[in-house]
Amino acid sequence: MPVLPPTTTPPDENPGPQDRGAPPPETTQDPPAVSGEAQWRSRALKAEEDARRLESELVEIKATLDAAKQQLGQTERRSTIQRELQAAGAIDLDATMLLVEQALATGNPGDVPGAVSQLRAQKPVLFAAAPSAGSIRHSSMSGAVDPQDRAGMLAAQARQTGDRRLLLSYLRARRGR
């Protein structure tokens, strides 16, 4: 007898509802559980990344701080130079400041008073002439008295004590001039 082919096809060849364009059924498997070691590794990598970021921020902050310190030092130096020049009677502060800074750059950078006095000796035209002690004349309204003047001394004593006899002596000394 002849052998007839089987009427049932194997399951792979059986055109069922899955093979007719319908998507295969989804499997509901949980994602693989992350082990403790993998968690610690991800935390360590994140911590290393944060450390690198913080280190770069620290470098930037240190650079900013150094620039601010340098600027503060320059400002303090300019202020010191200005005070010294004003005390020395500089006429043109800008010009004399530049000359003093130049002298400090070539010489001793910490000796501001020395640089100012050296500049005053080299270029006296940049400074006001210092009045001599004998040439100072006080106004009668200023209240300042020349201690070498007898009339001035009597006026000061009369003003301090209010004594009429001293006032009369002052007026006689003044008329005697």
Secondary structure, DSSP 8 states (H G I E B T S, - for coil): ------SS--TTT---TTTTT--------------HHHHHHHHHHHHHHHHHHHHHHHHHHHHHHHHHHHHHHHHHHHHHHHHHHHHHTBS-HHHHHHHHHHHHHHS-TT-HHHHHHHHHHH-GGGB-----GGG----TTT----TT-HHHHHHHHHHHH--HHHHHHHHHHHHT-
